Amino acid sequence: MLIMLLVPAACAQAGTAVFAGGSFWVMEALFSGRSGIAGVEPGWMQGDIRQPRRQVVRVTYDQSKLTYGDLLNLYWQAVDSRDAKGQFCDRGQEYSPAIFVQGSLQLKWARQSRARLLLEQNQPLAVRILPVGRFEPAEPRHHAFAQQHPLLYFAYRQVCGYSNGTKISMQPLLNDLPPATEE
């Protein structure tokens, strides 16, 4: 009986977010292994005729440790927000950037973060905000690609021009918070 009471509480803490930002190998490596992130699954988000499928990652995170805004902050640091035709050397609709939202709260966060970036850059942004569609998991050979093939992945990132991720953090978002006061 106690187990049944604990399971809903644990599930209530889990959130999911879906991002397209070029290669799902790169997006998976960006989010994987970070504190508060329980899992990252590469795959495709199926669209309609007007919105063809894109490579995406579905991120499962602990909402008691991270907010959706934290994930958006990481995402914006990793993508070229002005390139609608792909990301870096990965070209085409399949690699175009997008934030797939689930519900009105994620939509509000995504729009506000996009508006803030637009004000900071003062240039048009190409990242679309779209409703979540049908997620199709990638084949197992694409899962944890950076860990399974570190040399190949390193060469791919270097040749393609993706950031190595060392300067990408959640800290900029945390800098906006008021300082803690001592009691």
N, C-alpha and C positions, 0 to 999 in steps of 0.2 A: 504494500500500500504506500509506504514512504517513497519508494522508487517512482511510482506513478505521480506523486506530487512533485518530485524533483525534476522529472523529465520536461514538463511544460515550462518550468522556470528557466531551464537551460536553453530550450528552443526559443523562448521569448527574447533572449539576448542576441540571437544570431540574425544578422542582416545580410542581404545580398545586393551586389551592385554589378552592373555590366558596362564594360568599356571597350571601345574599338580605338586603336591607336597605332595602326600599322600591323606589323607581324605579331601574331599572338604569342610567339616565342619570347619576344621582347617584353610585351605587356605582362606575361606570366612571370618572367624574371623580376620585373619591377615590383610586383606586389608580393611575391612569394617570400617566405621567411621573415616577414616583418611582424613585430609584436602586435597582437590583436587580430591578425589575419589567420583564419582557420583553414582556408583552402582557396586555391585558384585553379579554375578549370578552363583550358583553352577550348574554343569551339567557333561556331558560326552562328550569327544571328540572322535568321531568315526574314526577309522582307517581302514586300509585294513587288509588282512589276516596276513601280516607281522607286522602290527602295531595295535594290538587290542585296544579296547576303554580304556580310562583312565578317572578317576575322575579329573575334572578341575574346575577352576573358570574363568569366563569371567569378566574382570575388565573394567569398563568404567571410564575414568578419564579426567580431564580438563587439556589440554596440555598447557594452559597458566600458570598453577600452578605447574604441575609435568611433568617430562620427562619420557619416557619409561625406561631410565636408573635408575631413582628413584625407579620405580617398580621392576626392576631387582635387585637392591640393597636389597630391602626388601625380595624378593624371596630367594636370595642366603643365607641370614641370617637365614631363617626359615627351610630350607631343609637340609637333610644329603646328600650332593652332591656326596658322594662316594657309595651310596646304590642304585643299579639298580633294586633290587628285591622288592622294596616297600619303605615305610617310617615308621620308628620306629616299632610299633607292627602291622601296617597295611601291610600285605604281599601280593605279587602277582602283576601281570602286571597292573591291574586296579589302583594300588597305586604308580606305578613307576614314578619318577620325569621326567618332560619334560617341555620345553619352546616351545610353539607353536607360530610361527612367521607369520606375515602378511606383506609381501613385503620386499624389499631389505634393507630398513632402519632398521626395527626391526631385520632382520637377522644379519646385521652388528653389531648393539648394543649387541645382544645376544652372538655372537661369541667373540666380544671384552671383554665382561664381563666374559665370561667363560674362556678365555685365561688368563685374569688377575688373576682370582681365581686359575687357574692351576699353575701359577707362584708363587703365595703366598703359596699355600699348598704343591706344589711339589709332588702331588699324583694324580693318575688317577681320572677323574671325570666321574660319571655315568649319569649325566643329559643330556638327548638328546635334540637337537634343531631340531624341526620338523615343516613342514608347517601346517597351520591351516586346519583342516578338517571340517566335519559336526558337529556342536555343537548341542547337544540334552539336553535341560534344565532338571534339576532334578525335581522330583515331589515336589509339594509345601511343603510337610512335612519336606523336607531337607533344605528349605530356612530359613535363619536366625536362624539356629538350636541353636547356642550358646545363643542367646537372648531368645528364646522360652523355652529352657530347660537348664538353667544355671548350676544347680547342676549336672545333668547328663553329660553335656558337660565338666564341671570341672573334674569330676571323670574319664571320658574317656581320657582326656589329661594327667592326672596324671598317670593313669595305663599304658597308651600307651607310655609315654615318650616324647611327643611333648613339646617343649618349651612353657612357659606360655605367651611369647611374650612381656614381660615387658622390656626386653633389646634389642628388635628389633626396629630399627629406621632408618630414612633416613639420619641421621647425618654423618655416615662414608663417604657417597658420598659427602656431603657438605664440609667435611674437606679437600677434594682434591682441592677445588676451591681456587684461589689466594685471599688473603685478600682484602677487599674493601679499596679503598683509599679515603681520605677526600679531598674535593676540596675547 
